[in-house]
Amino acid sequence: MPKRVRPYGSAEDAEFAGLGRSQHAGANEGMGEPGSTMTMRDIAGQAAEAVRALRDLSTGGGYTGLDDAREVIASLRRMGQDLPQLCEQLARILVVQREEGQLAPGEGQDLDFWVVEAVEALAAAGQAADMMTAALVQAGKTAGELRPAR
């Protein structure tokens, strides 16, 4: 069985606490308060769409220069810095939901096994995000040394 963790009391409390942190961070950065009217699912969907749009723009002529590349690298680095903590919070939500009986196994499945698998996969994703962020830091430093041709 997964390690007993109660980070905020319940899975719903954990989600609201996570949304509260994103509201506060958004207000600090002058971005408004997206968490006040949106769910975690909504925001995650928009983030995925934004990355797809960036990919499409980079191949479809939306790229205009070195400064754009540097800014995108910096933005991806900032996004990546929060991914490990988000993965950890999602894992905690799953564990709390399991403990509170909010999850049910599929027919013939061991619920504890699948929760542990999901928690371990989220931990691996958090580690991968740390590695991605470190690589983006290096890419940002390297791109900072480049100069446009005259």
N, C-alpha and C positions, 0 to 999 in steps of 0.2 A: 504494500500500500504506500502511496506517496507520503512524504514527510508532512506532518500536520502543520499547516501554516495558516494563520488568520491575520493577514496584513491590515485589514480595515474592518473586520467583523463579518461581512458577507460579500458575495460576489457583486451585488448591486452597489454596496458601499464602495467597493474597490473601483467599479466603473465610474461612479460619481466623483471619487477622489481623483482619479486620473483625469477626468474632464475638468475638474476644478483647477488642477495644475496647468492644463493646457490653456484655460481661460486666463489665468494669471500671467503665464508666459506670453500669450498673445497680446495682452494689454501692455506688457512691458516693451514689446517690440513694435507697438503702434499698429498692430494688425487687426484690432478689433477683438471680438470675443466669439470666434466660431463655435466653440463648445457650448455656448449658451442656448443655441437652437438646433444643434446638430448632434448626432450620436457618434460614437467611436466608429461605427460601420460607415457612416456618411463621410467622415473625414478621411478614413483609410481609403475609401473608394476614390475620393478626389485626389489624394496623394498618388495613387496608382495611375489615374488618368493624367495627372500632371507629368509624371515620368514618361508615360507614353507620348504625350505631346512634345516633350523635350526631345525625345528620340526622333520623332517624326520631323521636327523642325531642324534638327542637326543634319538630317539626310535630305531634306527638301528645300534647302536654301534659306532657312531661317537664321542660320549662323552668319554673323556679320563680321566677326573679327576676334582677335586674341583676347580683348577685354571681356567679350561674351563668354568665351571658354573659361577664363579665370573666374568669372562670377558664378557660372554654373558649377564649376568644381567646388568653389567655396560654399555654395548653397547645398550641394550634395553632402559635403563634409558636415555641415551643421545638422542636416537631417540625420545623417548616419550616427552622430554622437548620441542621439536620443533613442535610437533603435534598441540597443542592449537593455536599457531600463524598461522600455515598452515590452520587449519579449519577456522579461522577468515578471512584469505586472500581469501580462496575459497568462503566464504559467500559474501565478498565484490565484488568479480568478478561476482557472480550471480546477485547481486543488480545492478551493473554497466551495465551488459549486458541487464538486464530488462529495465533500464532507457534509454539505447541507442537503444531500439527496436530490439535487437539481439536475443530475445527469443520470441517464439510464443506458445500460449496455444494449448493443444489438443482440439479436437472438443467438445464443450460444457463445457470446463474447464475454471476456473477463474485463469488466469496467476498469479495475485498478491497473491492469496491464496497459490499456489504451490511454489512460490519464498519464501514467508514467512515460509512455512513449511520446505523448504530446509535449509534456514538460521537458523531456530530454531534447526533443527536436527544437523547442523554443530556446533552450540553453545553447544549443549548437548555432542557431540562427543569431543569437546575441553575440557569440564569439566571432562568427563570420562578419557581423556588422562592425565589430571592433577592428577586425583586420581590414575591412573595406575602408573604414574611416582613416586608419593609419595610412593606407595607400593613397587616399584622396589628399591627406595632408602633404604627403610627398609629391603628389602630382601638382598640388597648388604651389609648393615651393619651387618646383622645377619650372612650371609655367610662368612663375614670377620672374625667372631669369631670362625668359624669351623676349625678344623685341620684334615688332613688326618690320618687314622689309620696307625700304624706302623707294 
